Amino acid sequence: MMTSSRIEHDFLGEKEISNDCYYGVQTLRAKENFDITGISIGSEPLFIKAFGFVKKAAALANRDLGILDAKKAEAIAYACDRLIAGEFTDQFISDLIQGGAGTSCNMNANEVIANLGLEYLGHQKGEYKYLHPNNDVNLSQSTNDAYPSAFRIAVYLKIGAFSHALEDLQGAFFNKGKEFDGILKMGRTQLQDAVPMTLGQEFNAFATTLGEDVLRIREASQLITEVNMGATAIGTGVNAPEGYAQLCVQYLAEISQVPVTLAADLIEATYDTGALVQLSGTLKRNAIKLSKICNDLRLLSSGPRCGLNEINLPAMQPGSSIMPGKVNPVIPEVVNQTCFYVIGADLTITMAAEAGQLQLNVMEPVICMALFTSLQYLTKACGTLKDKCIVGITANVEHSKNLVMQSIGIVTQLNPILGYEESASIAKEALKTGKSIHEIVVTERKLITQAKWDEIYSIENLIHPKFISQ
């Protein structure tokens, strides 16, 4: 009769484990040792899926090379397919941040796969003499190649979702650019009036800058498809048969449908995190741009009576517990804060990558967590900004036009006709007296005719300025 628990051992001793658990003794030690973030690796289902890809590819390669019994390979493949299907994520309880360069994470996968495989073979959990986590599931592998390979595949898959969210956000800005085409407004530099533009041009520029990041993200994603499977401990391939690395990566690409390739220098690839640093830098770049856009949205919608008030953001919730009727730009604000997190995570990744020593970087778990969270947060932030803000923005057309025509900045258009000194004098008088540029130039100083004024300050010329001389 099956008992409610089983005894497992490693070289440090024995542990009692509930028979409900598919993980084993080494995973339990990790749970006890690394209670840091409270975020388990099981919270990243793509990571577990990627481990399924890696362990299945290794088992099939070992089978083909004649060092793993075909029935064991079948059991491992069965277990991996269950993980790939999204099952048993609750059995991955190791903390995302852990010592040991990810060994606990790798052993968590090995133990779960072994116990699933044992059930497939008709044995009880923990009967490792029939299918062993180290000897069979981890055959021809080390944490130092299995963990980073799974990590890179998971990141690649997460990048896909982020890219789609970023492209959708870009599309929303382009749509607003078309909607706002022809709406005159004042452009600003250093928070001061500059020269006129359209609201459509402003939103098109938001879309363009995000489109640049879509391209950079795609480039960075290609860098992380180089893996070191077959490197084993330090890159020399110790304990792996000849031809294993190439065959394993071939299977890995086929199973995962991720275009992974084998690194040319496995020793270098085992400690190098340069591609991860570059990816993080690309995410930081995007976060900085997103935050800048959100700052602009908050400024453009400021008011409604005492600010710029050129656009209206969708009202999402009451903005104050004390000021009735106040509505805050909460969606741009939450995206700002998300971007701050990603920028900070980039510094974490930078420090962790620099901390690598000799043939291994043991700090990769924190790089793993920082990239996973940054990608997840940015993906959600892009979707939230699009759905709850951008698509619902409206323009205050007449107010924006009036701001332009009352602005001192429009005197710039007179430079080619009147010269800089005269134009500066006009601006100074307008600032001092509160008179309009039109009143000073046409009515009082009679420097140009009304017809010339109408030509210079037509809506078309303000939107698409052409050179006009005397």
C-alpha positions as CSV (number, residue, x, y, z in Angstrom):
1,M,0.0,0.0,0.0
2,M,1.4,3.4,-1.0
3,T,2.5,5.6,1.9
4,S,1.8,9.3,2.1
5,S,5.5,10.2,1.9
6,R,8.8,8.8,0.7
7,I,12.4,9.1,1.8
8,E,15.0,10.4,-0.7
9,H,18.6,11.0,-0.2
10,D,21.6,12.9,-1.6
11,F,25.2,12.9,-0.4
12,L,24.3,15.3,2.4
13,G,21.6,13.0,3.9
14,E,18.0,12.1,3.7
15,K,14.7,14.1,3.4
16,E,11.1,13.1,3.8
17,I,9.0,14.2,0.8
18,S,5.3,14.0,0.3
19,N,4.2,11.5,-2.4
20,D,2.1,14.3,-3.9
21,C,5.3,15.9,-5.0
22,Y,7.1,15.2,-8.2
23,Y,10.2,17.1,-7.2
24,G,12.8,15.4,-5.0
25,V,15.4,16.0,-2.3
26,Q,17.6,18.5,-4.0
27,T,14.6,20.7,-4.9
28,L,13.4,20.6,-1.3
29,R,16.9,21.7,-0.1
30,A,16.7,24.6,-2.6
31,K,13.3,25.6,-1.3
32,E,14.7,25.7,2.3
33,N,17.9,27.5,1.3
34,F,16.7,30.2,-1.1
35,D,13.6,31.8,0.4
36,I,14.4,35.2,-1.2
37,T,11.9,36.6,-3.6
38,G,8.9,34.3,-3.0
39,I,8.8,34.0,-6.8
40,S,9.2,30.4,-8.0
41,I,10.6,29.3,-11.3
42,G,7.1,27.8,-11.9
43,S,5.7,31.3,-12.2
44,E,7.5,31.5,-15.5
45,P,5.8,28.7,-17.5
46,L,7.8,29.4,-20.6
47,F,11.0,28.6,-18.6
48,I,9.5,25.2,-17.6
49,K,8.5,24.7,-21.2
50,A,12.0,25.5,-22.3
51,F,13.4,22.9,-19.8
52,G,11.1,20.4,-21.4
53,F,12.6,21.2,-24.8
54,V,16.2,21.0,-23.5
55,K,15.8,17.7,-21.6
56,K,13.9,16.0,-24.4
57,A,16.5,17.0,-27.0
58,A,19.2,15.7,-24.7
59,A,17.4,12.4,-24.2
60,L,16.9,11.9,-27.9
61,A,20.5,12.7,-28.7
62,N,21.7,10.3,-26.0
63,R,19.4,7.6,-27.3
64,D,20.7,8.0,-30.8
65,L,24.3,7.9,-29.6
66,G,23.6,4.6,-27.8
67,I,24.3,5.7,-24.2
68,L,20.6,5.9,-23.1
69,D,18.2,3.0,-23.1
70,A,15.4,3.6,-25.6
71,K,12.7,2.9,-23.0
72,K,14.2,5.5,-20.6
73,A,14.5,8.0,-23.4
74,E,10.8,7.4,-24.2
75,A,9.9,8.0,-20.6
76,I,11.9,11.2,-20.4
77,A,10.4,12.4,-23.7
78,Y,6.9,11.7,-22.3
79,A,7.6,13.6,-19.2
80,C,9.1,16.5,-21.2
81,D,6.0,16.6,-23.4
82,R,3.8,17.0,-20.3
83,L,6.0,20.0,-19.3
84,I,5.9,21.5,-22.8
85,A,2.1,21.2,-22.7
86,G,2.1,23.5,-19.6
87,E,1.5,20.9,-16.9
88,F,3.2,20.6,-13.5
89,T,4.4,24.2,-13.2
90,D,3.4,24.0,-9.5
91,Q,6.1,21.4,-9.0
92,F,8.8,23.9,-9.8
93,I,9.3,25.5,-6.5
94,S,12.9,26.7,-6.6
95,D,13.2,30.5,-6.1
96,L,14.1,32.4,-9.2
97,I,17.1,33.9,-7.4
98,Q,19.4,31.2,-6.1
99,G,23.0,30.3,-5.4
100,G,24.7,27.7,-7.4
101,A,24.4,29.1,-10.9
102,G,21.0,27.6,-11.4
103,T,21.9,24.1,-10.2
104,S,18.7,23.9,-8.0
105,C,16.6,24.9,-11.0
106,N,18.2,22.3,-13.2
107,M,17.7,19.6,-10.5
108,N,14.1,20.7,-10.0
109,A,13.6,19.9,-13.7
110,N,15.6,16.7,-13.5
111,E,13.6,15.4,-10.5
112,V,10.2,16.3,-11.8
113,I,11.0,14.7,-15.2
114,A,12.4,11.6,-13.5
115,N,9.3,11.0,-11.4
116,L,6.9,11.6,-14.2
117,G,9.0,9.2,-16.3
118,L,8.9,6.6,-13.4
119,E,5.1,6.7,-13.4
120,Y,5.1,6.2,-17.1
121,L,7.3,3.2,-16.7
122,G,5.0,1.8,-14.0
123,H,7.2,2.6,-11.0
124,Q,6.7,4.7,-7.9
125,K,8.1,8.2,-7.4
126,G,11.6,8.1,-6.0
127,E,12.5,4.7,-7.4
128,Y,15.4,6.2,-9.1
129,K,17.2,2.9,-9.8
130,Y,14.8,2.6,-12.8
131,L,15.2,6.3,-14.0
132,H,17.6,8.6,-12.3
133,P,17.5,12.4,-12.2
134,N,21.3,12.8,-12.6
135,N,22.3,9.6,-14.4
136,D,19.6,9.5,-17.0
137,V,17.7,12.9,-17.2
138,N,20.8,14.9,-16.8
139,L,23.0,12.6,-18.9
140,S,25.6,14.4,-21.0
141,Q,24.6,17.7,-19.4
142,S,25.6,20.1,-16.7
143,T,23.6,22.9,-15.1
144,N,26.1,25.1,-16.9
145,D,24.8,24.3,-20.3
146,A,21.2,23.1,-19.7
147,Y,20.2,26.1,-17.5
148,P,21.4,28.9,-19.8
149,S,20.1,27.1,-22.9
150,A,16.6,26.8,-21.4
151,F,16.8,30.4,-20.1
152,R,17.7,31.7,-23.6
153,I,14.8,29.8,-25.2
154,A,12.4,31.1,-22.7
155,V,13.6,34.7,-23.1
156,Y,13.3,34.3,-26.9
157,L,9.7,33.1,-26.5
158,K,8.9,36.0,-24.2
159,I,10.4,38.5,-26.6
160,G,7.8,37.4,-29.2
161,A,4.9,38.5,-27.0
162,F,6.7,41.7,-26.2
163,S,7.4,42.5,-29.8
164,H,3.7,42.0,-30.7
165,A,2.6,44.3,-27.9
166,L,5.1,47.0,-29.0
167,E,3.9,46.7,-32.6
168,D,0.3,47.0,-31.5
169,L,1.1,50.1,-29.5
170,Q,3.0,51.6,-32.4
171,G,0.0,50.9,-34.6
172,A,-2.3,52.7,-32.1
173,F,0.0,55.8,-32.3
174,F,0.0,55.7,-36.1
175,N,-3.8,55.5,-36.1
176,K,-4.0,58.6,-33.9
177,G,-1.5,60.3,-36.1
178,K,-3.9,59.9,-39.1
179,E,-6.9,60.9,-36.9
180,F,-5.1,64.1,-35.8
181,D,-3.6,65.0,-39.2
182,G,-4.2,68.7,-39.9
183,I,-4.8,69.6,-36.2
184,L,-2.6,72.7,-35.7
185,K,-0.7,73.0,-32.4
186,M,2.4,74.6,-31.0
187,G,5.6,72.7,-30.9
188,R,7.8,73.2,-27.9
189,T,11.5,73.0,-27.0
190,Q,12.7,73.3,-23.4
191,L,9.1,73.6,-22.4
192,Q,8.9,77.0,-24.3
193,D,6.9,77.8,-27.4
194,A,8.8,76.9,-30.5
195,V,7.2,76.7,-33.9
196,P,3.8,75.2,-35.1
197,M,3.3,71.6,-36.1
198,T,0.3,69.2,-36.1
199,L,-0.9,66.9,-33.4
200,G,-0.7,64.2,-36.1
201,Q,3.0,64.8,-36.6
202,E,3.5,64.5,-32.9
203,F,1.8,61.2,-32.6
204,N,3.4,59.9,-35.8
205,A,6.8,60.6,-34.2
206,F,5.8,58.6,-31.2
207,A,5.0,55.7,-33.5
208,T,8.2,56.0,-35.4
209,T,10.4,56.0,-32.3
210,L,8.7,52.8,-31.1
211,G,9.1,51.2,-34.5
212,E,12.9,51.7,-34.2
213,D,12.8,49.6,-31.0
214,V,10.8,46.9,-32.7
215,L,13.7,46.4,-35.0
216,R,16.3,46.6,-32.2
217,I,14.4,44.0,-30.2
218,R,14.4,41.6,-33.2
219,E,18.1,42.0,-33.6
220,A,18.8,41.4,-29.9
221,S,16.6,38.3,-30.0
222,Q,18.8,36.7,-32.7
223,L,21.8,37.1,-30.4
224,I,20.4,34.9,-27.7
225,T,19.6,31.9,-30.0
226,E,23.3,30.8,-29.7
227,V,23.4,28.1,-27.0
228,N,26.1,26.1,-25.4
229,M,24.4,22.7,-25.1
230,G,27.1,20.0,-25.0
231,A,29.5,22.3,-23.2
232,T,28.7,20.5,-19.9
233,A,30.8,21.8,-17.0
234,I,33.1,24.5,-18.5
235,G,32.9,24.1,-22.2
236,T,35.2,21.1,-22.8
237,G,32.3,18.7,-23.2
238,V,33.5,16.4,-20.4
239,N,31.2,13.3,-20.0
240,A,29.4,13.9,-23.3
241,P,30.0,11.5,-26.2
242,E,31.4,12.7,-29.5
243,G,28.8,14.3,-31.7
244,Y,26.4,14.9,-28.8
245,A,26.5,18.7,-28.9
246,Q,25.6,19.0,-32.6
247,L,22.9,16.4,-32.4
248,C,21.4,17.8,-29.3
249,V,21.1,21.3,-30.7
250,Q,19.7,19.9,-33.9
251,Y,16.9,18.2,-31.9
252,L,16.5,21.3,-29.7
253,A,15.8,23.5,-32.8
254,E,13.4,21.0,-34.2
255,I,11.5,20.4,-31.0
256,S,11.3,24.1,-29.8
257,Q,10.9,25.7,-33.2
258,V,13.4,28.3,-32.0
259,P,16.3,28.9,-34.4
260,V,19.0,27.9,-31.9
261,T,22.5,27.3,-33.1
262,L,25.6,25.8,-31.4
263,A,28.2,28.3,-30.2
264,A,31.5,28.0,-32.0
265,D,33.5,28.3,-28.8
266,L,31.8,26.4,-26.0
267,I,34.2,27.6,-23.3
268,E,33.6,31.2,-24.2
269,A,29.8,30.6,-24.5
270,T,29.6,29.0,-21.1
271,Y,30.7,32.1,-19.2
272,D,29.7,34.9,-21.6
273,T,26.5,36.9,-21.0
274,G,27.1,39.6,-23.5
275,A,24.0,38.9,-25.5
276,L,21.9,39.1,-22.4
277,V,23.5,42.5,-21.6
278,Q,22.7,43.8,-25.0
279,L,19.1,42.6,-24.8
280,S,18.7,44.3,-21.5
281,G,20.2,47.5,-22.9
282,T,17.6,47.3,-25.7
283,L,14.8,46.9,-23.2
284,K,16.2,49.9,-21.2
285,R,16.3,51.9,-24.4
286,N,12.6,51.1,-25.0
287,A,11.7,51.9,-21.4
288,I,13.4,55.3,-21.7
289,K,11.4,56.1,-24.9
290,L,8.1,54.8,-23.5
291,S,8.6,56.9,-20.3
292,K,9.4,60.0,-22.4
293,I,6.2,59.5,-24.4
294,C,4.2,59.1,-21.2
295,N,5.8,62.3,-19.9
296,D,4.6,64.1,-23.0
297,L,1.1,62.7,-22.8
298,R,0.9,64.0,-19.2
299,L,2.1,67.4,-20.2
300,L,-0.2,67.7,-23.3
301,S,-3.2,66.7,-21.3
302,S,-2.3,68.9,-18.3
303,G,-5.0,71.2,-16.9
304,P,-7.8,71.0,-17.8
305,R,-8.1,74.8,-17.2
306,C,-4.6,75.7,-16.1
307,G,-2.4,73.5,-18.3
308,L,-1.7,72.8,-21.9
309,N,-5.0,70.9,-22.4
310,E,-4.3,70.1,-26.0
311,I,-5.5,66.5,-25.6
312,N,-7.8,64.6,-23.4
313,L,-6.8,61.2,-21.9
314,P,-9.6,58.7,-21.1
315,A,-10.8,59.2,-17.6
316,M,-10.1,55.9,-15.8
317,Q,-10.8,56.7,-12.1
318,P,-11.4,59.5,-9.6
319,G,-8.1,61.2,-9.0
320,S,-8.3,62.4,-5.5
321,S,-9.7,61.5,-2.1
322,I,-10.0,65.2,-1.3
323,M,-10.4,67.2,-4.6
324,P,-13.8,66.5,-6.2
325,G,-13.8,66.0,-10.0
326,K,-10.0,65.6,-10.3
327,V,-8.9,63.0,-12.9
328,N,-5.3,62.0,-13.1
329,P,-3.3,60.6,-16.0
330,V,-2.9,57.2,-14.1
331,I,-2.1,55.1,-17.2
332,P,0.9,57.1,-18.3
333,E,1.9,57.2,-14.6
334,V,1.9,53.5,-14.2
335,V,3.8,53.0,-17.4
336,N,6.4,55.6,-16.2
337,Q,6.9,53.5,-13.0
338,T,7.2,50.3,-15.0
339,C,9.9,51.9,-17.1
340,F,11.8,53.0,-14.0
341,Y,11.8,49.3,-12.9
342,V,13.2,48.1,-16.2
343,I,15.9,50.8,-16.2
344,G,16.9,49.6,-12.7
345,A,16.8,45.9,-13.8
346,D,19.3,46.8,-16.5
347,L,21.8,47.9,-13.9
348,T,21.2,44.6,-12.0
349,I,22.0,42.7,-15.2
350,T,25.1,44.9,-15.8
351,M,26.5,44.2,-12.4
352,A,25.7,40.4,-12.5
353,A,27.3,40.1,-15.9
354,E,30.4,41.8,-14.7
355,A,30.6,39.5,-11.7
356,G,31.3,36.5,-13.8
357,Q,34.6,34.8,-12.9
358,L,36.8,32.5,-14.9
359,Q,34.8,29.7,-16.7
360,L,31.3,30.5,-15.3
361,N,29.0,33.3,-14.4
362,V,27.2,32.1,-11.2
363,M,25.1,35.2,-11.1
364,E,22.9,34.2,-14.1
365,P,19.8,33.5,-12.0
366,V,19.4,37.2,-11.2
367,I,19.9,38.0,-14.8
368,C,17.3,35.5,-15.6
369,M,14.8,37.0,-13.2
370,A,15.5,40.6,-14.2
371,L,15.0,39.8,-17.9
372,F,11.9,37.8,-17.3
373,T,10.3,40.5,-15.2
374,S,11.3,43.3,-17.5
375,L,9.9,41.6,-20.5
376,Q,6.7,40.7,-18.7
377,Y,6.2,44.2,-17.3
378,L,7.0,46.0,-20.5
379,T,4.6,43.7,-22.4
380,K,1.8,44.4,-20.0
381,A,2.6,48.1,-20.0
382,C,2.4,48.4,-23.7
383,G,-0.9,46.7,-23.8
384,T,-2.3,48.8,-20.9
385,L,-1.1,52.1,-22.5
386,K,-2.7,51.2,-25.8
387,D,-6.0,49.8,-24.6
388,K,-6.6,52.2,-21.7
389,C,-5.1,55.4,-23.0
390,I,-4.0,55.8,-26.6
391,V,-7.0,54.6,-28.4
392,G,-9.3,56.8,-26.4
393,I,-7.3,60.1,-26.7
394,T,-9.3,63.1,-28.1
395,A,-8.0,66.5,-29.3
396,N,-9.0,70.0,-28.3
397,V,-8.8,71.4,-31.8
398,E,-9.8,75.0,-31.4
399,H,-7.9,75.4,-28.1
400,S,-4.7,74.1,-29.7
401,K,-5.1,76.4,-32.7
402,N,-5.7,79.5,-30.5
403,L,-2.6,78.7,-28.5
404,V,-0.6,78.8,-31.7
405,M,-2.0,82.1,-33.0
406,Q,-1.5,83.7,-29.6
407,S,2.0,82.4,-29.2
408,I,5.2,84.5,-29.4
409,G,6.8,81.5,-31.2
410,I,5.2,82.2,-34.5
411,V,7.4,85.3,-35.0
412,T,10.1,82.8,-36.2
413,Q,8.3,82.6,-39.5
414,L,9.1,86.3,-40.1
415,N,12.9,85.8,-39.9
416,P,13.4,85.4,-43.6
417,I,11.4,88.6,-44.3
418,L,12.2,91.0,-41.4
419,G,15.5,89.5,-40.1
420,Y,16.4,88.1,-36.7
421,E,16.9,91.5,-35.0
422,E,13.6,93.0,-36.0
423,S,11.8,89.7,-35.2
424,A,13.4,89.7,-31.8
425,S,12.2,93.2,-31.1
426,I,8.7,92.2,-32.1
427,A,8.8,89.3,-29.7
428,K,10.1,91.4,-26.9
429,E,7.3,94.0,-27.3
430,A,4.7,91.2,-27.4
431,L,6.0,89.7,-24.2
432,K,6.1,93.1,-22.5
433,T,2.7,94.4,-23.6
434,G,0.7,91.3,-24.1
435,K,-0.1,92.3,-27.7
436,S,-0.3,89.7,-30.4
437,I,2.4,89.3,-33.1
438,H,-0.2,90.2,-35.7
439,E,-1.2,93.5,-34.0
440,I,2.4,94.6,-33.8
441,V,3.6,93.5,-37.2
442,V,0.5,94.4,-39.4
443,T,-1.4,97.0,-37.5
444,E,1.1,99.1,-35.6
445,R,4.5,98.8,-37.4
446,K,3.0,97.9,-40.8
447,L,6.0,95.8,-41.6
448,I,4.0,93.4,-43.9
449,T,0.6,93.5,-45.5
450,Q,-2.4,91.6,-44.4
451,A,-2.2,89.5,-47.6
452,K,1.4,88.6,-46.8
453,W,0.4,87.7,-43.2
454,D,-2.4,85.5,-44.5
455,E,0.1,83.7,-46.8
456,I,2.7,83.2,-44.1
457,Y,0.3,82.1,-41.4
458,S,-2.1,80.0,-43.5
459,I,-2.8,76.6,-41.8
460,E,-1.1,74.8,-44.7
461,N,2.1,76.9,-44.4
462,L,2.2,76.5,-40.7
463,I,1.8,72.7,-41.0
464,H,4.1,72.3,-44.0
465,P,6.2,75.4,-44.0
466,K,7.8,76.6,-47.2
467,F,10.4,79.4,-47.5
468,I,8.7,82.8,-48.0
469,S,10.7,86.0,-48.6
470,Q,9.8,89.6,-49.0
